[in-house]
Amino acid sequence: MHAMNRRSCLVSGLAAAALPLAPWAASAAVLRYALTPVPIAPGVWTVYGAAEPITAGNGGAIANITILDTSDGAVLVDAGPSNRYGEALKALAQDLTGKPVARVYLTHYHADHVLGATAFTPETIAAGPGLTADLRRFGSDLANGMYRVAGDWMRGTGVPKPGREAVDGVETIGQRRFRLIRLSGHTDEDLCLFEESSGLLFPGDLVFLDRAATTPDAKLPLWRTSLETVAGINHKLLIPGHGPVEPGRRGIDQTRRWLDTVEGQIDSGFKRGLDITELMAIPLPDWTSAIAVARYEYARSVMHLMPELERKSWPVRNPV
């Protein structure tokens, strides 16, 4: 499914983030995630990630994770970066709802969203067929990359084994109706969820808000098409993969603008003959000063996107 070498890009492809709330607490003896649930709607809480890259200091807890209460049990949208995080999330969901976790929806193949699912039983975990296949093929590399970056936070983390296939359509859990929409662009398969009874929209990492979008597995034309689909859903509240929850479409517009900016600068610099180091040094537009880790993610995007531009633009000579 993936043309690129996963092992070579895993560490560079691990980051994405959200609000500057610290969702971890560390001591010399024990590493422990201190998850802070923020109510966003009746019976719904979001645990915001940190507006940082993945580091050994934050344990990879940089993505938004949402807990929804239903009469059949708690529903989670994504599961965090590690088994330790998943266990803390499971306990939090039980405390908030008074019920065990009935479903864990995984939105896409990035470590900060999926590796916490190792704390849950396979029959609880739902993922698209592409994500499930990727976890089988590349999951060990994904976990190993996180061990190298986050260290002991990852103790006990293996590879999630989704036991439910997330396909296009509606799944009812308790009083909630989840419309599942399989899209792509941020990765090869991005699961978008719309909870019809409350109007909550979960586009995963197709949408970032006030945090620069990550591009290690991106296909920008497909991403833009998916953003159009997301924009067409009449929602009450949008919960981005990273960034603050919002009632409008600012995250959709900002994500598109960031992708256009990154692609435009790389394309322009390439045509001027700049190399990767020179491209990374190009100043960003003033509007990006309010976007968390913009310079960091722009540099990473140069590394992700420049090689493909070179392959498309440079002639290939047949060996004599």
JOMO-V46388 format. One record per pair of residues at least 4 apart in sequence whose C-alpha atoms are under 7 Angstrom apart, sorted by the first residue. I is the first residue (numbers start at 1). J is the second residue. If there is no record, write none. Layout:
BEGIN
i=I j=J
i=I j=J
END
This chain:
BEGIN
i=5 j=9
i=6 j=10
i=7 j=141
i=9 j=13
i=10 j=14
i=10 j=142
i=10 j=145
i=11 j=145
i=13 j=216
i=14 j=54
i=14 j=110
i=14 j=111
i=14 j=112
i=15 j=53
i=15 j=54
i=15 j=214
i=16 j=53
i=16 j=62
i=16 j=63
i=16 j=213
i=16 j=214
i=16 j=242
i=17 j=49
i=17 j=50
i=17 j=51
i=17 j=52
i=17 j=53
i=17 j=62
i=17 j=63
i=17 j=211
i=17 j=242
i=17 j=243
i=18 j=48
i=18 j=49
i=18 j=50
i=18 j=51
i=18 j=62
i=18 j=63
i=18 j=64
i=18 j=211
i=18 j=242
i=18 j=243
i=18 j=244
i=19 j=48
i=19 j=49
i=19 j=50
i=19 j=51
i=19 j=243
i=19 j=244
i=20 j=50
i=20 j=51
i=21 j=48
i=21 j=49
i=21 j=50
i=22 j=50
i=23 j=33
i=23 j=34
i=23 j=35
i=23 j=36
i=23 j=49
i=23 j=50
i=23 j=61
i=24 j=32
i=24 j=33
i=24 j=34
i=24 j=35
i=24 j=58
i=25 j=31
i=25 j=32
i=25 j=33
i=25 j=34
i=26 j=30
i=26 j=31
i=26 j=32
i=27 j=31
i=31 j=153
i=33 j=85
i=33 j=88
i=35 j=47
i=36 j=47
i=37 j=45
i=37 j=46
i=37 j=47
i=38 j=45
i=38 j=46
i=38 j=47
i=39 j=44
i=39 j=45
i=39 j=46
i=40 j=44
i=40 j=45
i=40 j=46
i=43 j=68
i=43 j=69
i=44 j=67
i=44 j=68
i=44 j=69
i=45 j=66
i=45 j=67
i=45 j=68
i=46 j=64
i=46 j=65
i=46 j=66
i=46 j=67
i=47 j=64
i=47 j=65
i=47 j=66
i=48 j=63
i=48 j=64
i=48 j=65
i=49 j=61
i=49 j=62
i=49 j=63
i=49 j=64
i=50 j=61
i=50 j=62
i=51 j=62
i=51 j=211
i=51 j=292
i=52 j=62
i=52 j=293
i=54 j=58
i=54 j=59
i=54 j=60
i=54 j=62
i=55 j=59
i=55 j=60
i=55 j=149
i=55 j=150
i=56 j=149
i=56 j=150
i=56 j=151
i=59 j=150
i=59 j=153
i=60 j=81
i=60 j=112
i=60 j=150
i=61 j=80
i=61 j=81
i=61 j=112
i=62 j=112
i=63 j=80
i=63 j=112
i=63 j=113
i=63 j=241
i=63 j=242
i=64 j=241
i=64 j=242
i=65 j=77
i=65 j=78
i=65 j=79
i=65 j=80
i=66 j=76
i=66 j=77
i=67 j=74
i=67 j=75
i=67 j=76
i=67 j=77
i=67 j=93
i=68 j=74
i=68 j=75
i=68 j=76
i=69 j=73
i=69 j=74
i=69 j=75
i=69 j=97
i=70 j=74
i=70 j=173
i=70 j=174
i=70 j=175
i=70 j=176
i=71 j=174
i=71 j=175
i=72 j=102
i=72 j=173
i=72 j=174
i=73 j=99
i=73 j=100
i=73 j=101
i=73 j=102
i=74 j=93
i=74 j=97
i=74 j=99
i=74 j=100
i=74 j=101
i=74 j=102
i=74 j=103
i=75 j=101
i=75 j=102
i=75 j=103
i=75 j=104
i=76 j=103
i=76 j=104
i=76 j=105
i=77 j=104
i=77 j=105
i=77 j=106
i=78 j=104
i=78 j=105
i=78 j=106
i=78 j=107
i=78 j=113
i=78 j=114
i=79 j=86
i=79 j=113
i=79 j=114
i=79 j=115
i=79 j=116
i=79 j=117
i=80 j=85
i=80 j=86
i=80 j=112
i=80 j=113
i=80 j=114
i=80 j=115
i=80 j=116
i=81 j=85
i=81 j=111
i=81 j=112
i=81 j=113
i=81 j=114
i=81 j=115
i=81 j=116
i=82 j=86
i=82 j=115
i=82 j=116
i=82 j=154
i=82 j=157
i=83 j=87
i=83 j=115
i=83 j=116
i=83 j=117
i=83 j=118
i=83 j=119
i=83 j=154
i=83 j=156
i=83 j=157
i=84 j=88
i=84 j=153
i=84 j=154
i=85 j=89
i=85 j=116
i=86 j=90
i=86 j=116
i=86 j=117
i=86 j=119
i=87 j=91
i=87 j=119
i=88 j=92
i=89 j=93
i=90 j=94
i=90 j=101
i=91 j=95
i=92 j=96
i=93 j=97
i=93 j=101
i=94 j=98
i=94 j=99
i=94 j=100
i=102 j=124
i=103 j=124
i=103 j=125
i=104 j=124
i=104 j=125
i=104 j=126
i=105 j=125
i=105 j=126
i=105 j=127
i=106 j=114
i=106 j=126
i=106 j=127
i=107 j=127
i=107 j=190
i=107 j=191
i=107 j=192
i=107 j=204
i=108 j=131
i=108 j=187
i=108 j=189
i=108 j=190
i=108 j=191
i=109 j=114
i=109 j=131
i=110 j=114
i=111 j=115
i=111 j=142
i=115 j=157
i=115 j=159
i=115 j=160
i=117 j=160
i=118 j=157
i=118 j=158
i=118 j=159
i=118 j=160
i=120 j=124
i=121 j=125
i=122 j=161
i=122 j=162
i=122 j=163
i=123 j=162
i=123 j=163
i=123 j=164
i=124 j=163
i=125 j=162
i=125 j=163
i=125 j=164
i=126 j=162
i=126 j=163
i=126 j=164
i=126 j=165
i=126 j=166
i=127 j=131
i=127 j=132
i=127 j=162
i=127 j=164
i=127 j=165
i=127 j=166
i=128 j=132
i=128 j=165
i=128 j=166
i=128 j=167
i=129 j=133
i=129 j=165
i=130 j=134
i=130 j=189
i=131 j=135
i=131 j=189
i=132 j=136
i=132 j=162
i=133 j=137
i=134 j=138
i=134 j=139
i=135 j=139
i=135 j=159
i=138 j=142
i=139 j=143
i=139 j=159
i=140 j=144
i=140 j=159
i=141 j=145
i=142 j=146
i=143 j=147
i=143 j=158
i=143 j=159
i=144 j=148
i=145 j=149
i=146 j=150
i=147 j=151
i=147 j=154
i=150 j=154
i=167 j=180
i=167 j=182
i=168 j=180
i=168 j=181
i=168 j=182
i=169 j=179
i=169 j=180
i=170 j=177
i=170 j=178
i=170 j=179
i=170 j=180
i=171 j=177
i=171 j=178
i=171 j=179
i=172 j=176
i=172 j=177
i=172 j=178
i=173 j=177
i=176 j=195
i=176 j=197
i=177 j=195
i=177 j=196
i=177 j=197
i=178 j=193
i=178 j=194
i=178 j=195
i=178 j=196
i=179 j=193
i=179 j=194
i=179 j=195
i=179 j=196
i=180 j=191
i=180 j=192
i=180 j=193
i=180 j=194
i=181 j=191
i=181 j=192
i=181 j=193
i=182 j=189
i=182 j=190
i=182 j=191
i=182 j=192
i=183 j=189
i=183 j=190
i=183 j=191
i=183 j=192
i=183 j=226
i=184 j=188
i=184 j=189
i=184 j=190
i=184 j=222
i=184 j=223
i=184 j=226
i=185 j=218
i=185 j=219
i=185 j=220
i=185 j=222
i=185 j=223
i=185 j=226
i=186 j=190
i=186 j=205
i=186 j=206
i=186 j=215
i=186 j=217
i=186 j=218
i=186 j=219
i=186 j=223
i=187 j=217
i=187 j=218
i=191 j=203
i=191 j=204
i=192 j=202
i=192 j=203
i=192 j=204
i=193 j=201
i=193 j=202
i=193 j=203
i=194 j=199
i=194 j=200
i=194 j=201
i=194 j=202
i=195 j=199
i=195 j=200
i=195 j=201
i=199 j=235
i=199 j=236
i=199 j=237
i=200 j=235
i=200 j=236
i=200 j=237
i=200 j=238
i=201 j=235
i=201 j=237
i=201 j=238
i=201 j=239
i=202 j=238
i=202 j=239
i=202 j=240
i=203 j=207
i=203 j=240
i=203 j=241
i=204 j=240
i=204 j=241
i=205 j=240
i=205 j=241
i=205 j=242
i=206 j=223
i=206 j=227
i=207 j=240
i=207 j=241
i=207 j=251
i=207 j=252
i=207 j=255
i=208 j=212
i=208 j=213
i=208 j=240
i=208 j=241
i=208 j=242
i=208 j=243
i=208 j=251
i=208 j=255
i=209 j=240
i=209 j=242
i=209 j=243
i=209 j=244
i=209 j=251
i=209 j=254
i=210 j=243
i=210 j=290
i=210 j=291
i=210 j=292
i=211 j=242
i=211 j=243
i=211 j=291
i=211 j=292
i=211 j=293
i=212 j=291
i=212 j=292
i=212 j=293
i=212 j=294
i=212 j=297
i=213 j=255
i=214 j=297
i=215 j=301
i=215 j=304
i=216 j=304
i=219 j=223
i=220 j=224
i=221 j=225
i=222 j=226
i=223 j=227
i=224 j=228
i=224 j=256
i=225 j=229
i=226 j=230
i=227 j=231
i=227 j=252
i=228 j=232
i=229 j=233
i=231 j=249
i=231 j=252
i=236 j=247
i=237 j=245
i=237 j=246
i=237 j=247
i=237 j=248
i=238 j=245
i=238 j=246
i=238 j=247
i=239 j=245
i=239 j=246
i=240 j=245
i=249 j=253
i=250 j=254
i=251 j=255
i=252 j=256
i=253 j=257
i=254 j=258
i=255 j=259
i=256 j=260
i=257 j=261
i=258 j=262
i=259 j=263
i=260 j=264
i=261 j=265
i=262 j=266
i=262 j=298
i=263 j=267
i=264 j=268
i=265 j=269
i=266 j=270
i=266 j=279
i=266 j=302
i=267 j=271
i=268 j=272
i=269 j=273
i=269 j=274
i=269 j=279
i=270 j=274
i=274 j=278
i=274 j=279
i=275 j=279
i=276 j=280
i=276 j=302
i=277 j=281
i=278 j=282
i=280 j=299
i=280 j=302
i=284 j=288
i=288 j=294
i=293 j=297
i=294 j=298
i=295 j=299
i=296 j=300
i=297 j=301
i=298 j=302
i=299 j=303
i=300 j=304
i=301 j=305
i=302 j=306
i=305 j=309
i=306 j=310
i=307 j=311
i=308 j=312
i=309 j=313
i=310 j=314
END
